[in-house]
């Protein structure tokens, strides 16, 4: 490790304190060990379940919980104030997206560690204590997460590798799903790996993660250009580039429903898997590649467009109503990527927000 990075790691050890030890702030109240930050957009019912899980997982830890309401219309903020008086609510007058909303909470948080938690994710009773123990034991870790599972216990992608044009192609072509146990085809989501083995990885989903607050203050919060998608990839890359590890710890388990906020947007093309807003995903893809890989953004744009058009051509040859529907779908996807390219000026600018 470079001398500069070693100095950063040494400085990071200053954050290590006994688990139950707390510092006092200027008002004399205990400084939280953890600040839990939750962004909600019209997810009142699952948010209630999420906060119930937080209450059950707190134990003896000094924890503060901050909910940022992204201009919900379902009474989420009022519900939190009425039923969870110990939660601080920050109401935004517009939908800030995931990154900018979390940045509001970052600025207000007082904890030594920051826990990012989706409103549709639910902690287990040992999640917080185990996360804190493992972070305190290794100051070289800059961000960590655990094993995400659905309500049915099915494993979700929890430990991933940084995007590349090749990995993008493996995913959109379906080869990653067809050969999940292959180290080559399954590289994007590391589906070849034993999910019960801890690993140093490139990035982890933002549904649950724990980050030392000093890391965030030193290397920056979420890049506000990413309205939704890729913001956690960008953050993990910056933390890793600073010399810290991104860790996946399977002992830490979080139940994650997934896509609840995205489902509230009814007017845009949705992917069939993951309930992603496709246009927003494409915009963020181009922004990420232009920021970190320069001209590779061009390759990613054409890779996706050509793939969709080839699929359309193949279905046109098949004939039949089902094939015609698929032709329209693939041509629409190609058109969305072309639109995303124009709107972001090739990944150079973020379109006016909210998207």
C-alpha positions in Angstrom: 0.0 0.0 0.0 1.3 3.5 -0.8 2.6 5.6 2.0 -0.2 8.2 1.4 -2.8 5.5 1.8 -1.1 4.1 4.9 -1.4 7.5 6.5 -5.1 7.6 5.7 -5.7 4.2 7.3 -3.7 5.3 10.4 -5.8 8.4 10.7 -9.0 6.3 10.3 -8.0 4.4 13.5 -8.8 7.5 15.4 -12.5 6.7 15.0 -12.2 3.4 16.9 -13.9 3.4 20.3 -15.4 0.7 22.5 -18.8 -0.3 21.2 -20.9 1.3 24.0 -18.7 4.3 24.6 -20.2 7.5 23.4 -19.0 11.1 23.2 -21.0 14.1 24.3 -22.0 16.7 21.8 -22.2 20.5 22.6 -25.5 20.0 24.3 -24.3 17.3 26.6 -26.4 14.5 25.0 -24.6 11.3 24.0 -23.1 11.3 20.5 -24.7 8.4 18.5 -22.6 5.4 17.6 -24.7 5.1 14.4 -26.9 7.4 12.4 -29.4 5.5 10.3 -30.5 7.4 7.2 -33.7 6.4 5.4 -35.0 8.0 2.2 -38.7 7.5 1.5 -40.8 8.3 -1.5 -44.5 7.2 -1.1 -43.5 4.1 0.8 -45.6 4.6 4.0 -46.5 1.0 4.8 -43.1 -0.6 4.2 -41.5 2.4 5.9 -43.5 1.6 9.0 -42.2 -1.9 8.9 -38.7 -0.7 8.3 -38.8 1.6 11.4 -40.2 -1.2 13.5 -37.2 -3.3 12.5 -34.9 -0.5 13.4 -36.4 -0.2 16.9 -36.0 -3.9 17.4 -32.4 -3.9 16.3 -31.2 -0.9 18.3 -30.6 -2.7 21.6 -28.2 -0.9 23.9 -26.6 1.1 21.1 -26.9 4.9 21.0 -28.6 5.4 17.6 -30.2 8.3 15.8 -32.6 7.7 12.9 -33.3 10.3 10.2 -36.0 9.9 7.6 -35.8 12.1 4.5 -39.2 12.3 2.9 -38.9 13.0 -0.9 -42.2 15.0 -1.2 -44.4 11.9 -0.7 -48.1 12.1 -1.3 -49.1 9.2 0.9 -48.7 10.8 4.3 -45.4 9.1 5.0 -43.9 12.0 7.0 -47.1 12.5 9.1 -47.1 8.7 9.9 -43.5 8.8 11.1 -44.1 11.8 13.3 -47.3 10.2 14.8 -46.0 6.7 15.4 -42.2 7.1 15.8 -41.5 10.2 17.9 -37.8 9.2 18.2 -37.2 9.6 14.5 -36.1 12.9 13.0 -38.0 13.8 9.8 -36.6 16.0 7.1 -39.3 16.9 4.5 -38.2 17.9 1.0 -40.5 20.0 -1.1 -39.4 18.1 -4.2 -38.3 14.6 -5.1 -34.5 14.8 -4.7 -33.8 11.3 -5.8 -31.7 8.9 -3.7 -28.3 10.6 -3.5 -29.3 14.2 -2.9 -31.9 13.2 -0.3 -29.2 11.1 1.5 -26.9 14.1 1.3 -29.4 16.2 3.3 -29.3 13.5 6.0 -25.5 13.2 5.9 -25.2 16.9 6.7 -27.5 16.5 9.8 -26.1 13.1 11.1 -24.0 13.1 14.2 -23.1 9.4 14.4 -19.6 7.9 14.2 -21.0 5.6 11.6 -23.6 6.2 8.9 -26.0 3.4 8.0 -27.9 3.7 4.8 -31.1 1.8 4.8 -33.8 1.6 2.1 -37.3 2.2 3.3 -38.2 -1.2 1.9 -35.4 -3.0 3.8 -35.7 -4.6 7.3 -33.0 -5.1 9.8 -32.5 -8.3 11.8 -32.1 -8.0 15.5 -28.3 -8.4 15.4 -27.7 -6.3 12.2 -26.5 -3.1 13.8 -24.4 -4.6 16.6 -22.7 -7.1 14.2 -22.1 -4.4 11.7 -20.6 -2.1 14.3 -18.4 -4.8 15.7 -16.9 -5.7 12.4 -16.3 -2.1 11.4 -14.6 -1.4 14.7 -12.4 -4.4 14.2 -11.0 -3.3 10.9 -10.3 0.4 10.3 -9.2 -0.3 6.7 -12.8 -0.9 5.7 -14.3 2.2 4.2 -17.8 0.8 3.4 -19.5 -2.5 4.0 -22.7 -4.3 3.6 -24.3 -7.7 4.1 -26.4 -10.4 2.5 -29.7 -9.1 1.0 -32.6 -11.5 0.8 -36.2 -11.2 -0.2 -39.1 -11.9 2.1 -39.0 -15.5 0.9 -35.3 -15.8 1.8 -34.1 -15.8 -1.8 -30.7 -14.3 -2.2 -30.4 -11.0 -4.0 -27.3 -9.6 -5.6 -25.3 -8.3 -2.7 -21.6 -8.1 -3.7 -20.8 -6.7 -7.1 -18.0 -5.8 -9.5 -17.6 -2.3 -11.1 -19.4 -1.9 -14.4 -17.5 -2.3 -17.7 -18.8 -2.6 -21.3 -18.2 -6.3 -21.2 -20.1 -6.8 -18.0 -22.9 -4.7 -19.3 -23.1 -6.9 -22.4 -23.1 -10.1 -20.3 -26.1 -8.8 -18.3 -28.3 -7.4 -21.1 -27.6 -10.4 -23.3 -28.9 -12.8 -20.6 -25.7 -14.7 -20.5 -25.0 -13.7 -16.9 -28.4 -15.3 -15.9 -27.9 -18.4 -18.1 -24.4 -19.2 -16.7 -24.5 -17.8 -13.2 -21.8 -20.2 -11.9 -19.3 -19.2 -14.5 -16.5 -16.9 -13.3 -16.6 -15.2 -16.7 -20.3 -14.9 -17.4 -21.3 -14.3 -13.7 -18.7 -11.7 -13.0 -20.9 -8.6 -12.7 -22.8 -9.9 -9.7 -20.3 -12.5 -8.6 -23.0 -15.1 -8.9 -20.2 -17.8 -9.1 -19.1 -17.0 -5.5 -20.3 -18.7 -2.3 -22.7 -16.2 -0.8 -21.8 -17.3 2.7 -18.1 -16.3 2.3 -17.0 -12.8 3.2 -15.2 -11.0 0.4 -13.6 -7.7 -0.5 -15.6 -6.5 -3.5 -16.0 -3.5 -5.7 -19.4 -2.2 -4.6 -22.5 -3.1 -2.7 -26.1 -2.0 -3.2 -27.4 0.9 -1.3 -30.3 -1.0 0.3 -28.0 -1.4 3.4 -24.5 -0.2 4.0 -22.4 1.1 6.9 -19.8 3.8 6.4 -17.5 5.6 8.9 -18.7 9.2 9.0 -15.2 10.5 8.8 -14.8 8.8 5.4 -17.8 10.6 4.0 -16.7 13.9 5.3 -13.2 13.4 3.9 -14.0 12.0 0.5 -17.4 13.4 -0.2 -21.1 12.5 -0.1 -23.1 11.2 -3.0 -22.5 12.9 -6.4 -25.7 15.0 -6.9 -25.6 14.4 -10.6 -26.9 10.9 -10.1 -30.6 11.3 -9.4 -31.2 7.5 -9.2 -28.9 4.5 -9.8 -25.1 4.3 -9.9 -24.7 6.8 -7.0 -23.5 4.0 -4.7 -21.2 2.6 -7.4 -19.6 6.0 -7.7 -19.2 6.4 -3.9 -17.7 2.9 -3.5 -15.2 3.6 -6.4 -14.1 6.9 -4.7 -13.7 5.2 -1.3 -11.8 2.3 -2.8 -9.6 4.7 -4.8 -8.7 6.4 -1.5 -7.2 3.2 -0.3 -10.0 1.7 1.8 -11.8 -1.7 1.4 -15.4 -2.4 0.3 -16.5 -5.4 2.2 -19.3 -8.0 1.9 -20.1 -9.8 5.2 -22.8 -12.5 4.8 -23.3 -12.8 8.6 -25.1 -9.5 8.3 -28.5 -10.2 6.8 -31.1 -7.7 5.7 -34.5 -8.4 4.2 -35.1 -6.3 1.1 -38.3 -6.0 -0.9 -36.8 -3.8 -3.7 -38.3 -1.4 -6.1 -41.0 0.1 -3.9 -40.2 3.7 -4.6 -39.6 3.0 -8.3 -43.1 1.5 -8.6 -44.6 4.8 -7.6 -43.5 6.3 -11.0 -46.1 5.1 -13.5 -45.2 7.1 -16.6 -41.9 5.6 -17.7 -40.7 2.4 -19.3 -40.0 -0.2 -16.6 -37.5 -3.1 -17.0 -39.1 -6.5 -16.5 -36.7 -7.4 -13.7 -35.8 -5.2 -10.7 -38.6 -2.6 -11.4 -36.0 -0.2 -12.7 -36.8 3.0 -14.4 -35.0 2.3 -17.6 -34.5 5.8 -18.9 -33.1 6.9 -15.5 -30.9 3.9 -15.4 -29.5 4.7 -18.9 -28.9 8.3 -18.0 -27.0 7.3 -14.9 -25.0 4.7 -16.8 -23.8 7.3 -19.3 -23.0 9.8 -16.5 -21.0 7.1 -14.6 -19.0 6.0 -17.6 -18.2 9.5 -18.8 -17.0 10.5 -15.3 -14.8 7.5 -14.6 -14.0 5.9 -18.0 -14.3 8.9 -20.5 -14.9 7.7 -24.0 -16.1 4.3 -22.8 -19.5 6.0 -22.5 -19.6 6.0 -26.3 -19.0 2.2 -26.4 -21.7 1.6 -23.8 -24.2 3.7 -25.7 -23.7 1.9 -29.0 -23.4 -1.5 -27.3 -26.9 -1.2 -25.8 -28.5 0.4 -28.9 -27.1 -2.2 -31.3 -28.0 -5.1 -29.1 -31.6 -3.9 -28.9 -31.8 -3.3 -32.6 -30.4 -6.7 -33.3 -33.0 -8.3 -31.1 -35.7 -6.3 -32.9 -34.4 -7.6 -36.3 -34.3 -11.2 -35.1 -37.9 -11.0 -33.9 -39.0 -9.3 -37.1 -37.8 -12.4 -39.0 -39.8 -14.7 -36.7 -43.2 -13.1 -37.5 -46.3 -13.4 -35.4 -48.0 -11.0 -33.0 -45.7 -11.9 -30.0 -42.7 -11.2 -32.2 -44.1 -7.9 -33.3 -44.6 -6.9 -29.7 -41.1 -7.7 -28.9 -39.9 -5.7 -32.0 -41.7 -2.7 -30.6 -40.3 -3.2 -27.2 -36.7 -3.6 -28.4 -37.0 -0.6 -30.7 -38.4 1.4 -27.8 -35.4 0.5 -25.6 -33.0 1.5 -28.3 -34.8 4.8 -28.6 -34.6 5.3 -24.8 -30.8 4.9 -24.9 -30.6 7.4 -27.8 -32.7 9.8 -25.8 -30.6 9.4 -22.7 -27.5 10.1 -24.8 -29.0 13.3 -26.0 -30.3 14.4 -22.6 -27.0 13.9 -20.9 -24.9 15.2 -23.8 -23.1 12.0 -24.0 -22.9 11.6 -20.2 -21.4 15.0 -19.6 -24.4 16.7 -17.9 -27.2 15.6 -15.6 -30.7 16.6 -17.0 -32.6 19.0 -14.8 -33.8 17.4 -11.6 -36.2 15.9 -10.5 -35.9 13.5 -13.4 
